Amino acid sequence: MKFKVLTIFPEMFSALDCSILGRALKNDKFTLDVVNIRDYSTDKHSKTDDAPFGGGAGMVMTCQPIVSAIRAVDPDRKMRRIYMSPKGKRLDQNIVKSLSELDEILILCGSYEGVDQRAIDLEIDEEISIGDYVLTGGELPAMVLINSVSRYIDGVLGSSESVVEESFSDNLLEYPHYTRPAVFEGLAVPDVLLSGNHAEVAKWRKEKAVEITKRLRPDLLGE
Ligand code: 4FM
């Protein structure tokens, strides 16, 4: 998988150099090119924004640097071009999984009050939202998308970080986890987990997953 991110805050993406994704990037399991939109501005001061037509507060990102940057990084339109926005289709694990099957994803991050609609109309394939709340820009949403999609790429997760037995894999929330010590502040780990009976452990985990999902997210069970 190849990701290209277009942003006016490229430094923010250093967060992806940490932990599991940092290791995967180092080991070339996927690539991430972070492109500064400002570098494509033809303005003498490298401006990337202007006041909104029709008036109102805030600034709008102009078409020229965005359209030039997108066409420079994806000249033959072979990438899936995504704009992170609260107006987009809500990201869920099914969308994550289907995006992970693509070869190349371009993500446009907006800032300020918005992006000139013509840049979106001309160049963007799909708008995706990470949830019904408003952030100051699309950078954190882009990192959420990259993080969630990367987990499905071969070799990104270690063998102990399996992608199969997890929340949402069968539309259930995860069962509770425990590790040593067996008793902490008087709270004991459920006996079955210490029994060594793998079939009983699997049964208990499935029951817990169903119980927790019923209680916290009945919508996931269609209830
Ligand atoms: C997006 C601010 C574009 C300014 C944002 C511009 C968001 C979300 C979000 C903020 N993106 N899911 N929620 N973006 O809040 O995806 Cl120009």
Residues whose N, C-alpha, C, O or C-beta is under 5 A from the ligand:
A	BS01	4FM	M84 S85 P86 G110 S111 Y112 E113 G114 V115 I128 S129 I130 G131 Y133 V134 L135 T136 G137 G138 P141
